[in-house]
Amino acid sequence: MTVPALTVGSVMTRCPVSVSAGAPFATVAAILARRRIGAVPVVDRDGRLIGVLSRRDLLTTYVLDDDAIRADVERELAAVLPDRPRPAVSVHDGVVLLLGRVEWRSTRAVVAARVRAVPGVVGVTDRLGYVFDDGARPRLADATR
C-alpha cells in the first residue's frame, strides 16, 4: 500500500490566529474550540513566535486532584460566607457538588459563580437551597377593592 505524498501546506490551518503570551487561558480555549484547532501560536509584542500552546497544554494546567480542588473550593466558600454555615462540598473528576442551604437566594448564585471560577473546576452541580427569597417581587394589592 502506498501512502500519498502529503505536504505541510495541504494539512495546515489556513489563516492562523495567534495569541500573546499574556492572553487568558479562557480566551485561548475559546479560540481552540471555536476554530476546531489543536494548537495556537504564541507571539511576543513584535509578533515573533515564542511558542505554541496546545489543547493538551491547557488541559494539563487544569487537571488537578479532586482533593486539591475541594480544598480550594472550601477556602473560597470560607471567603464568601465567613460567618455562616457553609455548604458541603464533594468533587468527582473536577465536578463540584454543593449541598446545603444559604440564607439568601441571591447568595446561592454568588456561591455557584465563585466556585465555577476556582481553577480545576470543570462543572458545578448546585443543590443549594435558601431560606429567604430576596429575588421575589411583592405582589401588588388589587386596586379595585
KAFEN-V28676 format. One record per residue. N is the residue number from 1. RES is the residue in one letter. SS is DSSP state (helix for helix, strand for strand, loop for the rest). NEAR is the number of other C-alpha atoms within 8 Angstrom. D_CENTER is the distance of its C-alpha to the mean C-alpha in Angstrom with 2 decimals. Layout:
N_RES_SS_NEAR_D_CENTER, N_RES_SS_NEAR_D_CENTER
This chain:
1_M_loop_2_46.11, 2_T_loop_3_45.41, 3_V_loop_4_41.94, 4_P_loop_4_41.97, 5_A_loop_4_41.57, 6_L_loop_6_38.17, 7_T_loop_6_37.38, 8_V_helix_6_34.13, 9_G_helix_5_34.54, 10_S_helix_6_34.71, 11_V_helix_7_31.25, 12_M_loop_6_29.23, 13_T_loop_6_26.79, 14_R_loop_4_28.79, 15_C_loop_4_27.80, 16_P_loop_6_25.07, 17_V_loop_6_22.42, 18_S_strand_8_21.80, 19_V_strand_10_19.46, 20_S_strand_9_20.50, 21_A_loop_7_19.81, 22_G_loop_4_18.06, 23_A_loop_8_15.50, 24_P_loop_6_11.85, 25_F_helix_7_9.95, 26_A_helix_6_7.65, 27_T_helix_8_11.16, 28_V_helix_11_12.64, 29_A_helix_10_10.30, 30_A_helix_8_11.12, 31_I_helix_9_14.71, 32_L_helix_13_14.99, 33_A_helix_8_13.88, 34_R_helix_6_15.96, 35_R_helix_6_18.94, 36_R_loop_7_18.73, 37_I_loop_8_19.56, 38_G_loop_7_19.03, 39_A_strand_9_19.30, 40_V_strand_14_19.67, 41_P_strand_12_22.37, 42_V_strand_13_21.63, 43_V_strand_14_24.46, 44_D_loop_10_26.00, 45_R_loop_6_27.37, 46_D_loop_5_30.37, 47_G_loop_6_28.52, 48_R_loop_7_29.55, 49_L_strand_8_27.53, 50_I_strand_8_26.20, 51_G_strand_7_24.00, 52_V_strand_8_21.93, 53_L_strand_10_18.24, 54_S_strand_9_17.63, 55_R_helix_10_14.95, 56_R_helix_6_16.26, 57_D_helix_8_15.82, 58_L_helix_11_12.08, 59_L_helix_8_11.87, 60_T_helix_7_14.33, 61_T_helix_7_12.57, 62_Y_helix_9_9.64, 63_V_loop_8_12.16, 64_L_loop_9_13.30, 65_D_loop_7_15.97, 66_D_helix_10_15.26, 67_D_helix_7_17.77, 68_A_helix_8_16.12, 69_I_helix_15_12.77, 70_R_helix_12_15.08, 71_A_helix_8_16.99, 72_D_helix_9_14.17, 73_V_helix_11_13.10, 74_E_helix_9_16.84, 75_R_helix_8_17.33, 76_E_helix_11_14.77, 77_L_helix_12_16.63, 78_A_helix_9_19.87, 79_A_helix_7_19.02, 80_V_helix_7_18.16, 81_L_loop_9_21.06, 82_P_loop_7_23.58, 83_D_loop_4_26.69, 84_R_loop_5_25.55, 85_P_loop_6_25.24, 86_R_loop_10_21.68, 87_P_loop_10_20.06, 88_A_strand_8_20.36, 89_V_strand_11_17.32, 90_S_strand_8_17.19, 91_V_strand_12_14.75, 92_H_strand_7_15.51, 93_D_loop_5_13.89, 94_G_loop_14_10.58, 95_V_strand_11_10.77, 96_V_strand_14_11.77, 97_L_strand_12_14.89, 98_L_strand_13_16.08, 99_L_strand_10_19.84, 100_G_strand_10_22.26, 101_R_strand_10_23.18, 102_V_strand_14_22.58, 103_E_strand_8_25.37, 104_W_strand_11_24.10, 105_R_helix_14_22.20, 106_S_helix_9_20.39, 107_T_helix_9_19.24, 108_R_helix_12_17.50, 109_A_helix_8_15.11, 110_V_helix_8_14.60, 111_V_helix_10_14.01, 112_A_helix_10_11.37, 113_A_helix_8_9.46, 114_R_helix_9_10.06, 115_V_helix_12_9.11, 116_R_helix_10_5.55, 117_A_loop_7_5.59, 118_V_loop_11_7.53, 119_P_loop_6_7.41, 120_G_loop_9_7.87, 121_V_loop_14_6.39, 122_V_loop_8_5.97, 123_G_strand_8_7.37, 124_V_strand_12_9.61, 125_T_strand_8_13.28, 126_D_strand_8_14.82, 127_R_strand_8_18.54, 128_L_strand_11_19.41, 129_G_strand_9_22.67, 130_Y_strand_11_24.19, 131_V_strand_9_27.76, 132_F_strand_7_28.19, 133_D_loop_9_26.97, 134_D_loop_7_26.81, 135_G_loop_6_25.52, 136_A_loop_5_28.71, 137_R_loop_4_31.34, 138_P_loop_4_34.87, 139_R_loop_4_37.28, 140_L_loop_4_40.03, 141_A_loop_4_43.54, 142_D_loop_5_45.66, 143_A_loop_4_47.81, 144_T_loop_3_50.64, 145_R_loop_3_51.78
